[in-house]
Amino acid sequence: MIEELENKLGYSFKNKSILVQSLKHRSYISINSEERNNSNERLEFLGDSVLSFIVSKHLYKSFSVQPEGELSKMRSILVSGDNLCQIARKLNLGKFILISEYEERSGGREKDSILEDCMEAVIGAVYMDGGIIKTQNIIRNIFLENCETVLSEKKNSNYKSELLELVQSFGVEPPTYEISREEGPEHDKMFTVNVIIKGRVIAEGKANSKKKAEQVASSIALGIIRNDKKFFK
């Protein structure tokens, strides 16, 4: 199975164990009495940063006339949870994820949050095993090959990026987000996220992942600000 995933990625790991670790969901760790750090969460943290850097570099070089704000919006689309899930499904990544039997019965292999996190962890694993150039090649092949098409299709649906651009146009500090509530069992959590501008909670969003909840909150905040011409006065 590892070799099959390597073929899909177009990269052969020198250290196979790091690829295995990138596939370990925390539910798998708990039933196998492994330490929390053996899950894919640390690699996910790393992969998120590596992906953002490589995509930023690509956009900077490829779209030389675009201002910083537009580049930021484009990056947000390409590294969004929706795009990560789409790539993960193209790779059939769910097939390879190591999860508990309970999580599997609840549809864990197709959950957006699990696919998104695992995709970032795999990127982190490639970086740790092969370095920046190998990682850059893989991201170029699986994330950036149809970059312009993805941007064209999704440019109007990234509310968080739109909100950032709108707020910055008024010379105001960027919005911040905080989780106000987490509800439900581990395998089926619902998150409520507040969007905060100038120290005030402007709106809240609720969804089954933090990133989706941020998008919902951003969409509501956009409506509030656009309907109130004196909002920043």
C-alpha positions as CSV (number, residue, x, y, z in Angstrom):
1,M,0.0,0.0,0.0
2,I,2.8,2.4,0.8
3,E,4.3,1.8,-2.7
4,E,1.0,2.6,-4.3
5,L,0.7,5.9,-2.5
6,E,4.3,6.7,-3.4
7,N,3.5,6.1,-7.1
8,K,0.5,8.5,-6.8
9,L,2.8,11.1,-5.3
10,G,5.6,10.5,-7.7
11,Y,8.1,10.2,-4.9
12,S,9.8,7.2,-3.2
13,F,10.6,7.7,0.5
14,K,14.0,6.9,1.8
15,N,12.5,6.6,5.3
16,K,9.1,4.8,4.9
17,S,8.3,5.2,8.5
18,I,7.8,8.9,8.2
19,L,5.2,8.3,5.4
20,V,3.4,5.8,7.7
21,Q,3.4,8.4,10.5
22,S,1.8,11.0,8.2
23,L,-1.1,8.6,7.7
24,K,-1.7,8.0,11.4
25,H,-4.9,9.7,12.6
26,R,-5.1,10.3,16.4
27,S,-7.9,7.7,16.7
28,Y,-5.4,5.0,15.4
29,I,-2.8,6.1,18.0
30,S,-5.2,5.8,20.9
31,I,-6.3,2.2,20.1
32,N,-2.7,1.1,19.6
33,S,-1.4,2.7,22.8
34,E,1.1,4.8,21.0
35,E,2.2,8.3,22.2
36,R,0.3,11.3,20.9
37,N,3.4,12.5,19.1
38,N,3.3,9.4,16.9
39,S,0.2,10.7,15.2
40,N,0.3,12.8,12.0
41,E,-0.5,16.1,13.8
42,R,3.1,17.4,14.1
43,L,3.7,16.6,10.4
44,E,0.4,18.3,9.6
45,F,1.7,21.5,11.4
46,L,4.9,21.4,9.3
47,G,3.2,20.6,6.0
48,D,0.8,23.5,6.4
49,S,3.7,25.9,6.6
50,V,5.7,24.3,3.8
51,L,2.7,24.3,1.5
52,S,2.0,27.9,2.2
53,F,5.6,28.9,1.5
54,I,5.9,27.0,-1.8
55,V,2.5,28.2,-3.1
56,S,3.5,31.8,-2.1
57,K,6.8,31.5,-4.0
58,H,5.0,30.1,-7.1
59,L,2.4,32.9,-7.1
60,Y,5.1,35.6,-6.6
61,K,7.0,34.4,-9.6
62,S,4.0,33.5,-11.9
63,F,1.9,36.6,-11.3
64,S,4.4,39.4,-11.3
65,V,1.9,42.3,-11.8
66,Q,-0.5,41.2,-9.0
67,P,-0.4,43.3,-5.7
68,E,0.2,41.7,-2.4
69,G,-3.5,41.6,-1.5
70,E,-4.5,39.7,-4.6
71,L,-1.6,37.2,-4.1
72,S,-2.8,36.6,-0.6
73,K,-6.3,35.9,-1.8
74,M,-5.0,33.5,-4.5
75,R,-2.8,31.7,-1.9
76,S,-5.8,31.3,0.4
77,I,-7.8,29.6,-2.3
78,L,-5.0,27.2,-3.2
79,V,-4.2,26.1,0.3
80,S,-7.8,26.1,1.5
81,G,-9.4,23.1,3.1
82,D,-11.6,22.6,0.1
83,N,-8.7,22.4,-2.3
84,L,-6.7,20.2,0.0
85,C,-9.7,17.8,0.2
86,Q,-10.1,17.9,-3.6
87,I,-6.4,16.9,-4.1
88,A,-6.6,14.2,-1.4
89,R,-9.6,12.6,-3.1
90,K,-7.8,12.7,-6.5
91,L,-5.0,10.7,-4.8
92,N,-7.6,8.5,-3.1
93,L,-5.7,9.3,0.1
94,G,-8.6,8.1,2.3
95,K,-7.7,4.5,1.3
96,F,-4.3,4.8,3.0
97,I,-5.2,6.7,6.2
98,L,-4.7,4.7,9.4
99,I,-7.7,5.2,11.6
100,S,-9.6,3.3,14.3
101,E,-12.4,0.9,13.5
102,Y,-14.9,3.2,15.1
103,E,-13.7,6.2,13.1
104,E,-13.9,4.1,9.9
105,R,-17.4,3.0,10.6
106,S,-18.4,6.7,11.0
107,G,-17.1,7.5,7.6
108,G,-13.7,8.8,8.7
109,R,-11.9,8.0,5.5
110,E,-14.1,10.5,3.6
111,K,-14.3,13.3,6.3
112,D,-13.0,16.6,5.0
113,S,-11.2,17.4,8.2
114,I,-9.3,14.1,8.3
115,L,-8.4,14.3,4.6
116,E,-7.3,17.9,4.8
117,D,-5.1,17.2,7.9
118,C,-3.6,14.1,6.3
119,M,-2.8,15.8,3.1
120,E,-0.8,18.5,5.0
121,A,0.9,15.7,7.0
122,V,2.0,13.9,3.8
123,I,3.5,17.2,2.5
124,G,5.3,17.6,5.8
125,A,6.6,14.0,5.5
126,V,7.9,14.6,2.0
127,Y,9.7,17.7,3.2
128,M,11.3,15.9,6.1
129,D,12.4,13.0,3.9
130,G,13.4,14.7,0.7
131,G,13.9,18.4,1.4
132,I,12.4,21.5,-0.2
133,I,13.2,20.8,-3.9
134,K,11.4,17.4,-3.9
135,T,8.5,18.9,-2.0
136,Q,8.3,21.7,-4.4
137,N,8.2,19.3,-7.4
138,I,5.3,17.3,-5.8
139,I,3.3,20.4,-5.0
140,R,3.8,21.8,-8.5
141,N,2.6,18.5,-9.9
142,I,-0.5,17.9,-7.7
143,F,-1.4,21.4,-6.5
144,L,-0.3,23.9,-9.1
145,E,-0.6,22.0,-12.4
146,N,-4.1,23.5,-12.9
147,C,-3.5,26.5,-10.7
148,E,-5.2,29.1,-12.9
149,T,-8.3,26.9,-13.4
150,V,-8.7,26.4,-9.7
151,L,-8.3,30.1,-9.0
152,S,-10.8,31.0,-11.7
153,E,-13.4,28.6,-10.3
154,K,-13.0,29.5,-6.7
155,K,-12.0,33.2,-6.7
156,N,-15.5,34.3,-5.6
157,S,-16.0,31.7,-2.9
158,N,-13.2,32.4,-0.4
159,Y,-15.0,34.7,2.0
160,K,-12.1,34.8,4.5
161,S,-9.8,36.2,1.9
162,E,-12.5,38.7,0.7
163,L,-13.0,39.9,4.3
164,L,-9.2,40.4,4.8
165,E,-9.0,42.4,1.6
166,L,-12.0,44.6,2.5
167,V,-10.8,45.3,6.0
168,Q,-7.3,46.2,4.8
169,S,-8.8,48.6,2.3
170,F,-9.9,50.7,5.2
171,G,-6.5,50.6,6.9
172,V,-7.7,48.3,9.7
173,E,-5.8,45.5,11.3
174,P,-6.6,42.0,9.8
175,P,-9.5,40.1,11.3
176,T,-8.7,37.4,13.9
177,Y,-10.6,34.2,14.6
178,E,-11.2,32.4,17.8
179,I,-13.1,29.1,18.6
180,S,-15.9,29.9,21.0
181,R,-17.4,26.4,21.3
182,E,-16.6,22.8,20.3
183,E,-19.6,20.4,20.5
184,G,-20.1,16.7,19.8
185,P,-17.8,13.6,19.9
186,E,-14.3,13.6,18.6
187,H,-15.3,11.9,15.3
188,D,-18.1,14.4,14.6
189,K,-17.3,17.7,16.2
190,M,-19.0,21.0,15.4
191,F,-17.0,24.2,15.8
192,T,-18.3,27.7,16.4
193,V,-15.8,30.4,15.5
194,N,-16.0,34.1,16.1
195,V,-14.5,36.7,13.7
196,I,-13.1,39.7,15.5
197,I,-12.3,43.1,14.0
198,K,-11.0,46.0,16.0
199,G,-11.5,44.0,19.2
200,R,-15.2,43.4,18.6
201,V,-16.9,40.1,17.7
202,I,-18.6,40.8,14.4
203,A,-20.0,37.4,13.5
204,E,-19.9,33.8,14.3
205,G,-19.9,30.7,12.1
206,K,-20.6,27.1,12.8
207,A,-19.4,24.1,10.8
208,N,-17.8,20.6,11.1
209,S,-14.2,22.0,10.7
210,K,-12.5,25.1,12.0
211,K,-11.6,26.4,8.5
212,K,-15.2,26.0,7.3
213,A,-16.5,27.7,10.4
214,E,-14.1,30.6,9.7
215,Q,-15.5,30.8,6.1
216,V,-19.1,30.9,7.4
217,A,-18.2,33.6,9.9
218,S,-16.4,35.6,7.3
219,S,-19.3,35.4,4.9
220,I,-21.7,36.8,7.6
221,A,-19.2,39.6,8.5
222,L,-18.9,40.6,4.9
223,G,-22.6,41.1,4.7
224,I,-22.7,43.1,7.9
225,I,-19.9,45.4,6.8
226,R,-21.1,45.9,3.3
227,N,-24.6,46.8,4.6
228,D,-23.3,49.4,7.0
229,K,-21.5,52.2,5.2
230,K,-20.4,53.7,8.5
231,F,-19.0,50.5,9.9
232,F,-15.4,51.7,10.1
233,K,-16.2,55.3,11.0
